[in-house]
């Protein structure tokens, strides 16, 4: 498929819409996570400008120091752990999406593929994978709302 704005071969509009939605909801949650980190940062150790530039893996360490610690104080240890686990999983999937490569599949469809970082096993970024990623981002958003308290 082609568009007026590029001569490069593209995947379907639906696939690109899901891909864009996946990136958008992750980025939205990343900002929401940072908001929650800053609210839980009792010592004002972090600032938005520093956090927004951090890689997901680096944010995970800060989640432990802030959100998990604050959750424990509120007797909601599981909530903090859930946030950390969901976010970590999303970061890994997001990385696989971002570091993917375009292919033409055997049926002639343009689609993205990626690989497992450690094993190098390749797999296709299917619409199902993108939908799961979007839904998992929704789960994270709900947990972050619960942590924030409103």
C-alpha positions, 0 to 999 in steps of 0.5 A, spaced: 500 500 500 502 507 498 500 513 500 500 520 497 506 522 502 511 517 501 513 512 495 515 507 501 511 501 501 506 501 507 502 496 511 494 497 511 491 503 514 488 499 520 495 496 522 498 503 522 492 506 526 493 500 531 501 501 531 500 509 532 495 507 537 500 503 541 505 508 541 501 513 543 498 509 549 505 507 551 507 514 551 501 517 555 502 512 560 509 513 560 507 521 562 502 518 567 507 514 570 512 520 571 506 524 574 505 518 579 513 518 581 513 525 582 507 525 587 510 519 591 517 522 591 517 525 598 525 528 597 524 531 591 529 527 588 527 527 581 524 532 576 520 531 570 525 534 565 530 528 567 525 523 568 522 524 561 528 523 558 529 516 561 529 509 558 524 505 560 528 500 564 531 506 568 524 508 570 523 501 573 528 503 578 525 509 580 518 506 580 521 501 585 524 507 589 518 511 589 511 508 587 513 501 590 515 504 597 509 509 597 504 503 596 507 499 601 506 505 606 499 505 604 498 497 605 497 496 597 504 493 596 501 489 591 499 495 587 506 498 586 508 491 584 503 490 579 505 497 576 512 495 576 511 488 573 506 491 567 510 497 566 516 492 565 512 488 560 510 494 556 517 496 556 519 490 553 514 489 548 514 497 546 522 496 545 520 490 540 515 494 536 520 500 536 526 496 534 522 492 528 523 491 521 518 491 515 517 485 511 513 483 506 509 476 508 508 470 504 501 473 502 504 479 500 502 483 506 507 489 509 508 488 516 513 489 521 517 483 524 522 483 530 526 478 534 527 476 541 533 480 544 536 474 547 535 468 543 534 472 536 528 468 535 524 472 530 516 474 530 511 478 527 508 484 530 501 482 529 494 486 530 493 481 536 500 483 539 498 490 538 491 490 541 494 486 547 499 491 548 494 497 547 489 493 552 495 492 557 497 499 557 489 500 559 491 496 565 497 500 567 493 506 566 487 503 571 493 501 576 496 508 576 489 511 577 488 507 583 495 509 585 494 516 584 487 515 588 483 519 583 
